[in-house]
Amino acid sequence: MDPSAEDPDRSDRAASSELEAITRWRRSLDAGDDPGPPPIPLPGLLRLERGRRLARDLEQSLGFDHPPVPASAQFPLSALLVTRPAAPSVTVWGPAAETPAAFERQPILSIRDGATPVLAFRAWEIAGGRLRGVRVAWPVPTVEARCLDPGRWTFTGAADVPHTDGSCGPPPCGIRAAKTAAGALEAVVGREPLALGIVALAGKVVEHERGYRAAAATAVGMLVVSRGEAMRFDGFEVDELFAAPDAAVAAARSRAGRLPPPGPKRHAFIVERLEAIMSTFTGRWAGGEPG
């Protein structure tokens, strides 16, 4: 029998050690160094390593002896990924205020396709070492939508996703997010561990009465609820949470806050914390807050 199965502290220590190794590797990679293979062969980390290796090969072929070190990010890395999606092309039906089927009954209020992200709320379950929506897992904070309707599905993804002409579904395609923190929480109430957060919706964004359908989404701030505790994740912590949620949550236990007992007070507490996270982003993208 695995000794860690009888010793939760040992399991947490192992998870924390893995997260620390991942953090050191990521920081070295982001600083322009060559840290070698990732300490843990997670799919997202392996994609980052392949990307860096290809970039190095290109730099050498162009005659760059020393590639420039990127400037410090003014925003969390995951927020910057809005314009550089890092995930495989997937379609995501995420938990939001409404089920996917209910979304088709909501009239379209507006369609946006601008440079300013639309901020909204979203929820995920944590299971099997991944943050999971209704249909797929999110291996990284940024995902792009693809229409899976047999008559509209393509490898490259059309610019008109999510569709608004009734040609796909039900339910219609797109990454879903809620306009309110309470709406996101309603979709996963009673399930733990769970993650809730703020997503920056990009590309084509279709507005409905209670939420949105978008072409792309990036998680920029997160709140995890587990074992009666709440933990906030920002910046690089968001990337680590998606890469290795079990290890990230174990490492965050030392700064976790106790939640009220299950019921209206806990619900209100979580909603308040999510709205506080949202407030840190709304000033950065004027007009990007959910309507």
VOMAR-251392 format. One line per 3 residues: number of its first residue (from 0); their letters; for each residue z, x, y of C-alpha. Coordinates in steps of 0.1 Angstrom, whole numbers, m for minus. Example, Ala and Ser with C-alpha at 12.3 -4.5 7.8 and 13.67 -1.06 7.14 Angstrom:
2
0 = as = 78:123:m45  71:137:m11
! end
This chain:
291
0 = mdp = 0:0:0  m8:12:35  26:23:51
3 = sae = 15:9:84  14:m26:68  52:m24:65
6 = dpd = 58:m6:98  43:m25:128  54:3:151
9 = rsd = 34:29:131  3:6:133  7:3:170
12 = raa = 11:40:174  m21:46:154  m40:21:175
15 = sse = m27:37:207  m38:71:195  m73:58:188
18 = lea = m75:43:222  m63:75:239  m90:94:221
21 = itr = m117:69:231  m105:70:267  m107:108:268
24 = wrr = m141:108:253  m154:81:278  m140:99:308
27 = sld = m156:131:297  m189:114:292  m188:96:325
30 = agd = m180:129:343  m213:143:330  m198:165:303
33 = dpg = m210:166:266  m180:156:245  m200:153:213
36 = ppp = m198:124:189  m173:96:197  m139:99:180
39 = ipl = m144:65:164  m179:54:154  m179:21:172
42 = pgl = m214:6:178  m209:5:216  m197:41:217
45 = lrl = m226:53:195  m251:36:218  m235:54:248
48 = erg = m238:87:229  m275:81:221  m281:72:257
51 = rrl = m265:103:270  m284:125:244  m317:109:255
54 = ard = m308:115:292  m300:152:285  m333:156:267
57 = leq = m352:141:296  m333:163:321  m341:194:301
60 = slg = m378:184:299  m379:180:337  m363:214:342
63 = fdh = m328:204:353  m303:231:343  m273:212:354
66 = ppv = m276:174:357  m258:160:388  m224:145:383
69 = pas = m224:108:393  m204:98:423  m171:79:417
72 = aqf = m177:42:412  m165:20:440  m163:m9:416
75 = pls = m153:m11:380  m179:4:356  m183:m30:339
78 = all = m191:m46:373  m219:m20:379  m234:m28:345
81 = vtr = m245:m62:359  m278:m45:369  m279:m22:338
84 = paa = m270:m44:308  m257:m23:280  m255:m49:252
87 = psv = m281:m58:226  m302:m88:236  m283:m117:224
90 = tvw = m278:m154:231  m242:m164:238  m227:m198:237
93 = gpa = m192:m190:250  m162:m212:252  m160:m228:286
96 = aet = m148:m260:301  m173:m279:280  m187:m275:245
99 = paa = m224:m265:244  m234:m301:235  m216:m315:265
102 = fer = m234:m292:289  m267:m310:283  m252:m342:297
105 = qpi = m242:m325:329  m269:m328:357  m282:m296:372
108 = lsi = m267:m291:407  m285:m259:417  m305:m229:404
111 = rdg = m298:m195:418  m317:m163:413  m304:m138:438
114 = atp = m289:m103:441  m253:m116:446  m234:m123:414
117 = vla = m218:m156:408  m182:m153:397  m168:m176:371
120 = fra = m142:m179:343  m147:m174:306  m127:m173:274
123 = wei = m130:m154:241  m111:m154:208  m100:m120:195
126 = agg = m108:m118:157  m122:m92:133  m118:m64:158
129 = rlr = m141:m81:184  m140:m105:214  m159:m135:201
132 = gvr = m177:m164:218  m187:m195:199  m218:m179:183
135 = vaw = m216:m141:187  m193:m113:194  m194:m93:226
138 = pvp = m194:m56:217  m195:m46:253  m186:m63:286
141 = tve = m223:m71:295  m246:m94:276  m280:m109:282
144 = arc = m291:m144:271  m320:m151:248  m334:m186:239
147 = ldp = m330:m192:202  m350:m225:202  m378:m220:175
150 = grw = m404:m230:200  m393:m207:228  m377:m177:211
153 = tft = m392:m143:220  m382:m107:215  m384:m97:251
156 = gaa = m367:m127:267  m386:m148:293  m377:m146:330
159 = dvp = m371:m184:330  m340:m182:307  m318:m202:309
162 = htd = m343:m230:306  m340:m261:328  m371:m281:318
165 = gsc = m356:m296:287  m378:m275:265  m350:m261:244
168 = gpp = m319:m273:227  m298:m293:226  m278:m275:237
171 = pcg = m299:m257:263  m298:m219:263  m278:m195:285
174 = ira = m244:m178:288  m218:m203:297  m189:m199:320
177 = akt = m164:m223:337  m159:m229:374  m122:m231:371
180 = aag = m95:m210:353  m81:m243:338  m115:m251:325
183 = ale = m119:m218:307  m83:m221:292  m89:m256:279
186 = avv = m116:m243:255  m91:m220:237  m58:m237:242
189 = gre = m35:m232:211  m55:m201:198  m40:m166:199
192 = pla = m48:m138:204  m72:m147:230  m89:m132:261
195 = lgi = m97:m148:294  m115:m133:323  m137:m132:353
198 = val = m174:m128:346  m201:m118:371  m232:m140:363
201 = agk = m265:m124:372  m302:m132:371  m310:m169:369
204 = vve = m279:m189:372  m279:m227:366  m251:m246:381
207 = her = m236:m277:365  m207:m299:375  m180:m279:357
210 = gyr = m197:m246:349  m228:m224:348  m255:m212:324
213 = aaa = m267:m177:332  m292:m151:321  m267:m123:321
216 = ata = m229:m119:324  m205:m90:328  m167:m93:323
219 = vgm = m151:m76:353  m114:m84:349  m95:m96:319
222 = lvv = m62:m112:308  m52:m111:271  m26:m135:257
225 = srg = m10:m124:224  24:m129:207  38:m148:238
228 = eam = 28:m120:261  1:m115:288  m17:m82:296
231 = rfd = m41:m75:324  m72:m52:320  m92:m38:349
234 = gfe = m118:m11:354  m123:11:324  m97:m9:306
237 = vde = m122:m37:303  m147:m15:286  m120:m3:262
240 = lfa = m109:m38:255  m144:m49:244  m149:m16:224
243 = apd = m117:m17:204  m96:m49:213  m69:m43:187
246 = aav = m62:m8:199  m65:m17:235  m40:m46:232
249 = aaa = m16:m24:212  m17:3:239  m10:m24:266
252 = rsr = 21:m38:250  43:m15:271  31:m32:303
255 = agr = 29:m67:290  47:m96:306  65:m124:288
258 = lpp = 49:m159:290  68:m191:294  72:m212:262
261 = pgp = 41:m231:250  35:m261:272  25:m270:308
264 = krh = 45:m241:323  26:m215:302  m7:m232:310
267 = afi = 1:m230:347  12:m194:345  m20:m183:328
270 = ver = m42:m202:353  m23:m186:382  m28:m151:368
273 = lea = m65:m157:362  m69:m170:398  m51:m139:410
276 = ims = m76:m117:392  m105:m137:406  m91:m132:442
279 = tft = m96:m94:438  m133:m99:434  m143:m128:457
282 = grw = m141:m106:488  m165:m80:473  m194:m104:468
285 = agg = m195:m129:497  m207:m162:484  m203:m152:448
288 = epg = m172:m173:441  m177:m204:419  m185:m235:438
! end
